[in-house]
Amino acid sequence: MSNYDLDVAILGAGTAGMAAYREVVKQTGKVALIDGGPLGTTCARVGCMPSKLLIAAADAAHEARHTSRFGVSTGSVSVDGVAVMNRVRSERDRFVGFVKEAVESFESHHLIRQNARFVDDHTLELDDGKRLTARSIIIATGSRPIVPPPFEAAGDRLIINDDVFDWQDLPRSAAVFGAGVIGLELGQALSRLGVRVHLFGLGNSVGPLSDPDLVAYARDTFGAEFAAHFDADTKITRDGDEVVINWTDRNDASDTGEERFDFLLAATGRRPNIDKIGIENTSLVLDDRDAPRHNRQSMRAETSGEALSSIFVTGDAATELPLLHEAADEGRIAGENAARYPEVYRRTRRTGLGVVFSDPQIAIAGRGHSELTKAGVDFAYGEVSFEDQGRARVIGRNKGLLRVYADRETGILLGAEMIGPSAEHIAHLLAWTIESRLTVTETLQRPFYHPVLEEGLRSALRDLAANLELGPNPPLRCIDCGPGS
C-alpha cells in the first residue's frame, strides 16, 4: 500500500503525543492526533502537579510545627483537610485547563476524539468502526498504575494515586504500599498533614536510589519520621469499612503487628497502556514488561522480521524513564522520525535527571551507582554529609548525603546520587556539568558563593578529587572552607 490516508497517526495526546504532533506538523499536514480519553496529561491531572500541591501543604504544616528550633513560637498547628484538598483540586484543574487549551489550539481536523486499535502495522480501527491508514504510527498511549491481585482484598477501600487528588477531605489513616517515588512522596505528605500512615515496601529500596550507603541513610531518615517498613511481608484483609494489614518486617523480626486503615493506597509502579490497542496485530516485539522494544536514540520499535519498523513508541508507553521532560524529548524524536520515515535518525539523549520531592529531597543526575557498577565502569566517588554543612545547619535542614562519581582514569564526572536539602537545584547543576563533560578539576574551578548549600557539592568534589589523586585531602572538618583552604 502506498496511498495512505495519513503520513503520521499519533495514538495519545499526552505530553509525548503533543510533543510528537508539534514536530510532525512542521513537515506535513497529513496527521491525526487520536485520543478517546480525558485530555490534560498524566502530569497535570494525576502526577507531577497535584502531588506537588499536596506536598506544598504538607511542608507548610511541617515547617510550622518546627519553628521552635529558631526560638520562634507559633502555637498549635491545625490542618483543614477540606481546605487543603480544595486548593489541590482547584490548582490541579487550572493546570489541566492549560493543557486542554494547548490541545484545542491544534488544527481541529487533526484531532480525533476516539480510541484506536491496530489492524496491522499501517492500519488503525477507530471506536466507530472507521479505518485509517498511515505511513507511520506513533504509540504515545501513556501508562497506568499497577495494582497487584492481593490488594483487591481491600475492596472499595483500595485506591491509586489518581484517586487521592479527588478527595474532598483528608482521611484519618492510610496504608501506602510502595517505597518508590509516588509512595514516598504521598506517604510522607499525608503523614505531615496529620494522616496516620504506614509505608510498606519490598527489597529495602527507597525511591530511585541505588548507592547502598545512600539507601541505608534514606531508610533511617524517613523511618525516623513516620512508620515505614521497607522490606515487609504483609497480609491484607477487610473488616467492615477498614483495611486490616498484618506485617512482619524482614529486617527486624520483632517488628510485627496489625493496624487498621481507612484506605490502602497502591503505589507499586505503572504499566504501559498498550494492552488495548491491538499490539498483537502488529509485527512488533515486546520486552519483559510487555512494552515494544525500541531504539532509545530513534524511538523506532523493533519488529519480529527484518523489516525496519514504521512504528515509533514514546513517553510512558516506552517504560524507560516515566518523567515529563523525558517524554517530551522522546516525543520530539519520534515525531521528527515518523514524519521523515523511511528516513530515520538517531539523536543523542540528554543527561539523565530525576528528582523525588520528599523531604529531604532525593535526586540522581547522570549515571547512578548501580548503572555504573553493572556497566563495569572503573569509577571513584566523593561524598559530603549535610549534617554539618554550614548553610544547611543555619536553616535547620541539615539532613543529607551526596555522592558524586567520576571516571578513575579521566576524572570526568559521570553521575551523582543525593538525599538532602535543595537536591532539585544541586542535581540540575550536576546534570549540566555532566552534559558538558567537565572533569572534577574543571568543575572545582567554577564559582561557589558563600554561604550556600551548593558549597556542599564543592566539598564532595574536593573529596572526589583527593580519591582520584587530583588534589589534596580536604580538612577533616570544614564549614564551607574558602578557595585557599
C-alpha positions as CSV (number, residue, x, y, z in Angstrom):
1,M,0.0,0.0,0.0
2,S,1.4,3.4,-1.0
3,N,-1.6,5.7,-0.9
4,Y,-2.1,6.2,2.9
5,D,-4.8,8.3,4.4
6,L,-2.2,10.0,6.6
7,D,1.5,10.4,6.8
8,V,1.5,10.1,10.6
9,A,-1.0,8.9,13.1
10,I,-0.3,9.6,16.8
11,L,-2.0,7.4,19.5
12,G,-2.3,9.5,22.6
13,A,-2.5,13.3,23.3
14,G,-0.4,13.4,26.4
15,T,3.0,15.0,26.9
16,A,4.8,12.7,24.4
17,G,1.9,12.8,21.9
18,M,1.7,16.6,22.0
19,A,5.5,16.9,21.5
20,A,5.4,14.5,18.6
21,Y,2.5,16.3,17.0
22,R,4.3,19.7,17.1
23,E,7.3,18.1,15.3
24,V,5.2,16.3,12.7
25,V,3.2,19.4,11.6
26,K,6.5,21.1,10.8
27,Q,6.8,18.7,7.9
28,T,3.3,17.5,7.0
29,G,-0.3,18.4,7.4
30,K,-1.5,14.8,6.9
31,V,-1.5,13.9,10.6
32,A,-4.0,12.7,13.1
33,L,-3.8,13.0,16.9
34,I,-6.0,10.3,18.3
35,D,-7.2,10.1,21.9
36,G,-10.5,9.0,23.3
37,G,-9.7,9.5,26.9
38,P,-9.6,12.6,29.1
39,L,-7.2,15.3,27.9
40,G,-4.8,17.0,30.2
41,T,-1.7,14.8,30.5
42,T,-0.8,12.4,33.4
43,C,1.5,15.1,34.9
44,A,-1.2,17.7,35.1
45,R,-4.1,15.5,36.1
46,V,-2.8,12.9,38.5
47,G,1.0,13.2,38.6
48,C,3.6,15.9,39.0
49,M,1.4,18.9,39.6
50,P,-1.3,17.7,42.0
51,S,1.2,15.7,44.0
52,K,3.4,18.8,44.4
53,L,0.4,20.8,45.6
54,L,-0.3,18.2,48.3
55,I,3.4,18.2,49.2
56,A,3.5,22.0,49.5
57,A,0.6,21.9,52.0
58,A,2.4,19.2,53.9
59,D,5.7,21.0,54.0
60,A,4.0,24.2,55.3
61,A,2.4,22.2,58.1
62,H,5.8,20.6,58.9
63,E,7.7,23.8,59.0
64,A,5.1,25.5,61.2
65,R,5.5,22.7,63.7
66,H,9.3,23.0,63.9
67,T,9.9,26.7,64.3
68,S,10.9,26.3,68.0
69,R,14.4,25.4,67.0
70,F,14.8,29.0,65.9
71,G,13.4,30.4,69.1
72,V,10.1,31.2,67.4
73,S,6.8,30.0,68.8
74,T,3.7,29.8,66.5
75,G,1.3,27.9,68.8
76,S,-0.6,24.8,67.7
77,V,-0.8,24.0,64.1
78,S,-4.1,22.7,62.6
79,V,-4.7,21.2,59.2
80,D,-8.0,21.9,57.5
81,G,-8.3,18.8,55.2
82,V,-11.2,20.2,53.2
83,A,-9.3,23.4,52.5
84,V,-6.1,21.5,51.6
85,M,-7.9,19.3,49.1
86,N,-9.9,22.3,47.7
87,R,-6.7,24.0,46.8
88,V,-5.2,20.8,45.4
89,R,-8.2,20.2,43.1
90,S,-8.6,23.9,42.1
91,E,-5.0,24.4,41.1
92,R,-4.9,20.9,39.5
93,D,-7.9,21.9,37.4
94,R,-6.1,25.1,36.3
95,F,-3.1,23.2,35.1
96,V,-5.3,20.7,33.3
97,G,-7.1,23.6,31.7
98,F,-3.9,25.0,30.3
99,V,-3.1,21.6,28.7
100,K,-6.6,21.3,27.2
101,E,-6.2,24.8,25.7
102,A,-2.9,23.7,24.1
103,V,-4.5,20.6,22.5
104,E,-7.6,22.6,21.4
105,S,-5.3,25.1,19.7
106,F,-4.1,22.4,17.3
107,E,-5.9,22.1,13.9
108,S,-9.3,20.8,14.8
109,H,-9.4,18.4,11.8
110,H,-6.2,16.8,13.1
111,L,-7.7,15.8,16.5
112,I,-9.8,12.6,16.6
113,R,-11.6,12.1,20.0
114,Q,-11.8,8.3,19.8
115,N,-9.7,5.3,20.7
116,A,-7.9,3.3,18.1
117,R,-6.6,-0.3,17.6
118,F,-4.0,-1.7,15.3
119,V,-5.3,-3.8,12.4
120,D,-1.8,-4.1,11.1
121,D,1.4,-2.0,11.1
122,H,-0.2,0.7,8.9
123,T,-3.9,0.4,9.7
124,L,-6.0,1.6,12.7
125,E,-9.6,1.0,13.5
126,L,-11.5,3.7,15.5
127,D,-14.3,3.2,18.0
128,D,-16.9,4.0,15.4
129,G,-15.5,1.2,13.1
130,K,-13.9,3.6,10.6
131,R,-10.4,2.6,9.5
132,L,-7.4,4.9,8.8
133,T,-4.1,4.1,7.2
134,A,-0.8,5.8,8.0
135,R,2.7,5.6,6.6
136,S,4.0,5.7,10.2
137,I,2.3,5.5,13.6
138,I,3.5,6.8,17.0
139,I,2.4,5.0,20.1
140,A,2.2,7.6,22.9
141,T,-0.6,6.0,25.0
142,G,0.9,6.6,28.4
143,S,0.7,4.3,31.4
144,R,-1.5,3.4,34.4
145,P,-0.9,2.2,37.9
146,I,-0.2,-1.4,38.6
147,V,-2.5,-3.0,41.2
148,P,-1.2,-6.4,42.4
149,P,-4.0,-9.0,42.9
150,P,-3.6,-9.3,46.7
151,F,-4.6,-5.7,47.1
152,E,-8.1,-6.5,45.8
153,A,-8.9,-7.8,49.3
154,A,-9.2,-4.1,50.3
155,G,-12.3,-3.8,48.0
156,D,-13.6,-0.3,47.5
157,R,-11.0,1.0,50.1
158,L,-8.3,0.3,47.5
159,I,-7.1,3.5,45.8
160,I,-4.4,4.6,43.4
161,N,-2.6,7.9,43.4
162,D,-5.1,9.2,40.8
163,D,-7.9,8.9,43.4
164,V,-6.1,10.9,46.1
165,F,-6.4,14.2,44.2
166,D,-10.2,13.9,44.0
167,W,-10.6,13.6,47.8
168,Q,-12.9,16.1,49.4
169,D,-11.2,15.8,52.7
170,L,-8.2,14.0,54.2
171,P,-8.7,10.5,55.7
172,R,-7.8,9.6,59.2
173,S,-5.4,6.8,58.1
174,A,-3.8,5.2,55.0
175,A,-1.6,2.2,54.3
176,V,0.8,3.1,51.5
177,F,2.2,0.3,49.5
178,G,5.3,1.1,47.5
179,A,8.5,3.0,48.5
180,G,9.2,4.3,45.1
181,V,8.8,7.9,44.0
182,I,5.0,8.1,44.3
183,G,4.6,6.1,47.5
184,L,7.4,8.1,49.2
185,E,6.1,11.5,48.2
186,L,2.4,10.8,49.0
187,G,3.2,8.8,52.1
188,Q,5.3,11.5,53.7
189,A,2.9,14.3,52.6
190,L,-0.1,12.6,54.1
191,S,1.7,11.9,57.3
192,R,2.7,15.6,57.7
193,L,-0.9,16.6,57.1
194,G,-1.9,14.5,60.1
195,V,-3.0,11.3,58.4
196,R,-1.8,8.1,60.2
197,V,0.4,6.5,57.7
198,H,2.3,3.2,57.4
199,L,4.5,2.8,54.4
200,F,5.2,-0.8,53.2
201,G,7.9,-1.6,50.7
202,L,9.9,-4.6,49.4
203,G,13.6,-5.2,48.9
204,N,14.7,-2.3,51.1
205,S,14.6,0.2,48.2
206,V,13.9,3.9,48.7
207,G,12.9,5.9,45.6
208,P,15.4,5.6,42.7
209,L,18.5,5.5,45.0
210,S,20.9,2.6,44.3
211,D,24.1,3.5,46.2
212,P,23.9,1.2,49.2
213,D,25.0,3.8,51.7
214,L,22.6,6.4,50.5
215,V,19.7,3.8,50.5
216,A,20.5,3.0,54.2
217,Y,20.7,6.7,55.1
218,A,17.3,7.3,53.4
219,R,15.7,4.4,55.2
220,D,16.9,5.7,58.6
221,T,15.9,9.2,57.8
222,F,12.3,8.5,56.6
223,G,11.8,5.7,59.1
224,A,12.6,8.2,61.9
225,E,9.7,10.5,60.7
226,F,6.8,8.1,60.1
227,A,6.1,4.4,60.3
228,A,8.0,2.7,57.3
229,H,8.7,-0.9,56.7
230,F,11.0,-1.1,53.6
231,D,11.0,-4.9,53.3
232,A,7.9,-6.4,54.8
233,D,5.7,-9.5,54.4
234,T,2.1,-8.4,54.6
235,K,-1.4,-9.9,54.7
236,I,-4.3,-7.7,53.6
237,T,-7.9,-8.3,54.8
238,R,-11.1,-6.3,55.0
239,D,-13.2,-5.7,58.2
240,G,-16.2,-3.5,57.7
241,D,-15.0,-0.1,56.4
242,E,-11.4,-0.8,57.4
243,V,-8.5,-2.4,55.7
244,V,-6.5,-4.6,58.1
245,I,-2.8,-5.0,57.5
246,N,-0.7,-7.7,59.2
247,W,3.0,-7.4,58.7
248,T,6.4,-8.7,59.6
249,D,9.5,-6.6,58.7
250,R,12.2,-8.8,57.1
251,N,14.8,-6.5,58.5
252,D,13.6,-6.9,62.1
253,A,11.6,-10.0,63.0
254,S,10.5,-8.2,66.2
255,D,8.8,-5.5,64.0
256,T,5.5,-7.3,63.5
257,G,2.0,-6.0,64.0
258,E,-1.6,-5.4,62.9
259,E,-3.1,-2.0,62.0
260,R,-6.4,-0.8,60.6
261,F,-6.6,1.9,57.9
262,D,-9.3,3.8,56.1
263,F,-7.6,3.2,52.8
264,L,-4.9,1.1,51.0
265,L,-3.0,3.3,48.6
266,A,-1.3,1.2,45.9
267,A,1.8,3.0,44.6
268,T,3.6,-0.1,43.3
269,G,4.6,1.0,39.8
270,R,3.0,1.6,36.4
271,R,2.4,-0.4,33.2
272,P,2.3,0.9,29.6
273,N,-1.2,1.3,28.1
274,I,-0.7,-0.9,25.1
275,D,-2.8,-3.9,26.0
276,K,-5.9,-2.5,24.5
277,I,-4.6,-1.1,21.2
278,G,-4.3,-4.3,19.3
279,I,-0.5,-4.5,19.6
280,E,-0.8,-8.3,18.9
281,N,-1.8,-7.4,15.3
282,T,1.5,-5.7,14.6
283,S,4.9,-7.1,13.9
284,L,6.4,-5.5,17.0
285,V,8.5,-7.4,19.6
286,L,7.7,-6.9,23.2
287,D,10.1,-6.8,26.1
288,D,9.7,-8.4,29.6
289,R,7.4,-5.6,30.7
290,D,5.2,-6.1,27.6
291,A,6.3,-2.9,26.1
292,P,7.5,-2.6,22.5
293,R,11.3,-3.0,22.2
294,H,12.7,0.1,20.6
295,N,15.9,2.1,19.9
296,R,16.2,4.8,22.6
297,Q,18.0,7.2,20.2
298,S,15.4,7.0,17.4
299,M,12.4,5.7,19.3
300,R,11.7,3.3,16.4
301,A,10.2,0.0,17.5
302,E,11.7,-3.4,16.7
303,T,9.9,-5.9,14.5
304,S,9.9,-9.7,14.5
305,G,11.2,-9.8,11.0
306,E,14.0,-8.0,9.1
307,A,11.8,-5.1,8.0
308,L,12.6,-1.6,9.5
309,S,9.6,-0.7,11.6
310,S,7.3,2.2,10.6
311,I,6.0,2.4,14.2
312,F,7.6,4.5,16.9
313,V,7.0,4.3,20.7
314,T,7.4,7.2,23.1
315,G,6.7,8.5,26.6
316,D,5.4,6.3,29.4
317,A,4.5,3.6,26.7
318,A,8.2,3.2,26.3
319,T,8.6,2.5,30.1
320,E,12.2,3.6,30.3
321,L,12.0,6.9,32.2
322,P,8.4,7.9,33.1
323,L,9.3,11.6,33.5
324,L,7.7,14.6,31.8
325,H,10.9,16.0,30.3
326,E,12.0,12.6,29.0
327,A,8.5,12.1,27.5
328,A,8.7,15.5,25.8
329,D,12.2,14.7,24.4
330,E,11.1,11.3,23.2
331,G,8.0,12.8,21.6
332,R,10.1,15.2,19.6
333,I,12.5,12.5,18.4
334,A,9.6,10.2,17.5
335,G,7.7,13.0,15.7
336,E,10.7,14.0,13.7
337,N,11.4,10.5,12.6
338,A,7.8,9.4,11.9
339,A,7.3,12.5,9.7
340,R,10.6,11.7,7.8
341,Y,10.0,8.0,7.6
342,P,11.6,5.9,5.9
343,E,14.5,8.3,6.7
344,V,15.2,7.8,10.4
345,Y,17.9,9.4,12.5
346,R,19.3,8.7,15.9
347,R,19.6,11.6,18.4
348,T,21.9,11.9,21.4
349,R,19.8,11.8,24.5
350,R,20.3,14.4,27.3
351,T,22.0,13.6,30.6
352,G,19.6,11.8,32.9
353,L,18.0,13.8,35.7
354,G,15.4,12.6,38.3
355,V,14.1,14.2,41.5
356,V,11.9,13.0,44.3
357,F,10.1,15.8,46.1
358,S,10.3,14.2,49.5
359,D,12.0,15.9,52.5
360,P,14.9,15.6,52.3
361,Q,14.7,15.5,48.6
362,I,16.2,12.7,46.5
363,A,18.0,13.2,43.2
364,I,20.0,11.4,40.6
365,A,22.0,13.2,37.9
366,G,23.7,11.4,35.1
367,R,24.6,7.7,35.8
368,G,23.8,6.3,39.2
369,H,25.8,3.8,41.3
370,S,24.0,0.7,40.0
371,E,24.3,1.7,36.4
372,L,28.0,2.4,36.7
373,T,28.6,-0.8,38.6
374,K,26.6,-3.0,36.1
375,A,28.5,-1.4,33.2
376,G,31.8,-2.3,34.8
377,V,33.0,1.3,34.9
378,D,36.1,2.0,36.9
379,F,34.9,4.9,39.0
380,A,35.7,6.7,42.2
381,Y,33.3,8.7,44.4
382,G,33.5,11.7,46.7
383,E,30.9,12.5,49.4
384,V,29.6,15.1,51.7
385,S,27.3,14.9,54.7
386,F,24.9,17.8,55.0
387,E,24.6,17.3,58.8
388,D,27.5,19.7,59.4
389,Q,27.2,21.7,56.2
390,G,27.2,25.4,57.1
391,R,24.1,26.7,55.3
392,A,22.2,23.6,56.0
393,R,22.7,24.0,59.7
394,V,21.8,27.7,59.6
395,I,18.4,27.0,58.0
396,G,17.8,23.8,60.1
397,R,17.7,21.4,57.1
398,N,20.9,19.6,57.9
399,K,19.9,16.0,56.9
400,G,21.5,14.5,53.8
401,L,24.3,12.7,52.0
402,L,25.6,13.4,48.5
403,R,27.9,11.2,46.4
404,V,29.5,12.2,43.1
405,Y,31.0,9.7,40.7
406,A,33.9,10.2,38.2
407,D,35.8,8.1,35.8
408,R,39.0,7.0,37.6
409,E,41.2,7.4,34.5
410,T,40.0,10.7,33.0
411,G,38.5,12.4,36.0
412,I,35.3,13.2,34.0
413,L,32.2,13.5,36.1
414,L,29.7,10.6,35.4
415,G,26.9,11.0,37.8
416,A,25.7,11.6,41.3
417,E,23.1,10.4,43.8
418,M,21.8,12.5,46.6
419,I,19.4,12.8,49.5
420,G,19.4,16.2,51.1
421,P,18.2,19.8,51.0
422,S,17.7,21.5,47.7
423,A,18.6,18.3,45.8
424,E,16.4,19.5,42.9
425,H,18.8,22.5,42.4
426,I,22.1,20.8,43.0
427,A,21.1,18.0,40.7
428,H,20.5,20.5,37.9
429,L,24.0,21.9,38.3
430,L,25.4,18.4,38.2
431,A,23.4,17.4,35.2
432,W,24.6,20.5,33.3
433,T,28.1,19.8,34.4
434,I,28.0,16.1,33.3
435,E,26.4,17.1,30.0
436,S,29.3,19.4,29.4
437,R,31.8,16.5,30.1
438,L,33.7,18.5,32.7
439,T,36.3,16.9,34.9
440,V,36.3,17.2,38.6
441,T,39.2,19.7,38.4
442,E,37.4,21.8,35.9
443,T,34.2,21.8,38.0
444,L,36.1,22.9,41.1
445,Q,37.3,26.0,39.2
446,R,33.7,27.2,38.8
447,P,32.5,29.9,41.3
448,F,30.8,28.9,44.6
449,Y,29.1,31.6,46.7
450,H,29.2,31.6,50.5
451,P,27.2,30.6,52.5
452,V,25.1,28.4,50.2
453,L,24.1,24.7,50.1
454,E,26.0,24.3,46.9
455,E,29.2,24.6,48.9
456,G,28.3,21.1,50.0
457,L,28.7,20.0,46.4
458,R,32.2,21.6,46.3
459,S,33.1,19.6,49.4
460,A,32.1,16.4,47.7
461,L,34.0,17.3,44.6
462,R,37.1,18.0,46.7
463,D,36.8,14.6,48.4
464,L,36.4,13.1,44.9
465,A,39.5,14.9,43.6
466,A,41.5,13.5,46.5
467,N,40.3,10.0,45.9
468,L,41.3,10.4,42.2
469,E,44.7,11.7,43.4
470,L,44.0,15.0,41.6
471,G,44.1,17.1,44.8
472,P,44.9,17.2,48.5
473,N,42.7,15.6,51.1
474,P,40.2,18.1,52.3
475,P,40.2,19.1,56.0
476,L,38.6,16.6,58.4
477,R,36.1,19.3,59.5
478,C,35.5,22.3,57.4
479,I,32.4,24.5,57.4
480,D,32.4,25.6,53.8
481,C,36.1,26.3,53.5
482,G,37.2,29.0,51.1
483,P,39.3,28.5,48.0
484,G,42.6,28.8,49.8
485,S,41.9,26.2,52.4
